[in-house]
Amino acid sequence: MLPNVLQPSATDHVPVLADAVRELIAIEPGETVIDATFGAGGHAALLAADLRGSGKLIAIDRDQTTREYFDRFARRAGVATRFLRGDFAVVLRQLADNGVQADAILFDLGVSSMQIDRPERGFSYAADAPLDMRMDTSAEVTAAGIVNEADERDLATIFKRYGEERYARQIARTIVRRRKEQRFERTGDLVETIRAAIPAPARFGDGHPAKRVFQALRIAVNDELGSLEIALPAAFSILHPGGRLAVISFHSLEDRAVKRFMRDLERGCDCPPDFPVCVCGRKPELRTLSRKPVRPTPAELTVNPRAASARLRVAVKT
Ligand SMILES: C[S@@+](CC[C@H](N)C(=O)[O-])C[C@H]1O[C@@H](n2cnc3c(N)ncnc32)[C@H](O)[C@@H]1O
């Protein structure tokens, strides 16, 4: 177990799987660390503490409001810091193009507690607010845009694929019928429409009836899987040999993308299985540190129930 250097971070936000992240990333003084999803800086504060006064922490986030958390973090970090606002897919590629190299890169995917807890951002089905859900508030696509403009089949596909919503088709049909009379502007209107679209018994089991549609819309609005697909190879290309890549994901689609990415690089050879010898010559480029993803302990879940679906995968570049 590492010494507890859990300092008060920029907020009282509790970083997910913090002990496991620190233990597996194992930061050494003098290293360059990239926190690709800075949020409120909870993980960044721990990783900066592990640099013990020497090294550099580069923070990335696409949400404008995280700048304020970063400024507070930077004043206390005790190491060189830099904030780059933007989509990690774009920023990591720019860093790679500029020859930046790093020893450890962390992704803690999805939305932050701060984003969910600010009703005006529109991420929460629990409060009536503008139907927005953009992490980057200068981005063009909003949840209202998708709900009002996408055709019925695309809506159903989004709800099914990104939310695994059982009643995706019924909900899409009810949305399209309702928006002919009135555009959707508020989260509350959408919640009511989802409730009306699903059979009565399903409104009460398996969490809030709008949970899966809200998750699906959020993923679509922010093109979360598209960014991840681009960011993983960009992050890997930045790492020095021996560099660590850590990814915390919160739903199976993300975790599958991370697992596939790591497995392909770990396997190296991609010759068809019936070839007697390898002709492609590809060698393993990374080593995963645990076959199964690391999950939160029951103790962590009592303190932070939002960590319930978190899964951490860590790999070392060989
Ligand atoms: C779960 S929070 C991270 C919390 C952070 N680890 C902490 O301890 O405070 C995820 C953060 O990543 C950001 N984010 C998500 N996808 C992003 C992307 N494609 N590019 C940049 N930032 C992203 C969100 O805006 C959010 O602030």
The ligand as a Tripos MOL2 file, in Angstrom:
@<TRIPOS>MOLECULE
LIG
   27    29     1     0     0
SMALL
NO_CHARGES

@<TRIPOS>ATOM
      1 C1        -14.7830   11.5870  -14.6580 C.3       1 LIG1
      2 S1        -14.2390   13.2140  -14.9150 S.3       1 LIG1
      3 C2        -12.5720   13.2060  -14.3760 C.3       1 LIG1
      4 C3        -12.4050   13.4860  -12.9190 C.3       1 LIG1
      5 C4        -10.9590   13.6230  -12.5070 C.3       1 LIG1
      6 N1        -10.2120   12.4170  -12.7170 N.3       1 LIG1
      7 C5        -10.8600   14.0670  -11.0720 C.2       1 LIG1
      8 O1        -10.3070   13.3030  -10.2520 O.co2     1 LIG1
      9 O2        -11.3180   15.1520  -10.7500 O.co2     1 LIG1
     10 C6        -14.0540   13.2610  -16.6290 C.3       1 LIG1
     11 C7        -13.5580   14.5870  -17.1710 C.3       1 LIG1
     12 O3        -13.0670   14.3300  -18.4740 O.3       1 LIG1
     13 C8        -13.4910   15.3290  -19.3350 C.3       1 LIG1
     14 N2        -13.5770   14.7080  -20.6590 N.ar      1 LIG1
     15 C9        -14.3790   13.6880  -21.0460 C.ar      1 LIG1
     16 N3        -14.1680   13.3910  -22.3330 N.ar      1 LIG1
     17 C10       -13.1920   14.2410  -22.7690 C.ar      1 LIG1
     18 C11       -12.5330   14.4250  -24.0180 C.ar      1 LIG1
     19 N4        -12.8410   13.6990  -25.1070 N.pl3     1 LIG1
     20 N5        -11.5590   15.3470  -24.0970 N.ar      1 LIG1
     21 C12       -11.2250   16.0920  -23.0030 C.ar      1 LIG1
     22 N6        -11.8370   15.9860  -21.8110 N.ar      1 LIG1
     23 C13       -12.8060   15.0610  -21.6910 C.ar      1 LIG1
     24 C14       -14.8240   15.7910  -18.8000 C.3       1 LIG1
     25 O4        -15.0740   17.1210  -19.2000 O.3       1 LIG1
     26 C15       -14.6210   15.6500  -17.2960 C.3       1 LIG1
     27 O5        -14.1840   16.8510  -16.7260 O.3       1 LIG1
@<TRIPOS>BOND
     1     1     2 1
     2     2     3 1
     3     2    10 1
     4     3     4 1
     5     4     5 1
     6     5     6 1
     7     5     7 1
     8     7     8 2
     9     7     9 1
    10    10    11 1
    11    11    12 1
    12    11    26 1
    13    12    13 1
    14    13    14 1
    15    13    24 1
    16    14    15 ar
    17    14    23 ar
    18    15    16 ar
    19    16    17 ar
    20    17    18 ar
    21    17    23 ar
    22    18    19 1
    23    18    20 ar
    24    20    21 ar
    25    21    22 ar
    26    22    23 ar
    27    24    25 1
    28    24    26 1
    29    26    27 1
@<TRIPOS>SUBSTRUCTURE
     1 LIG1         1 GROUP 0 **** ****
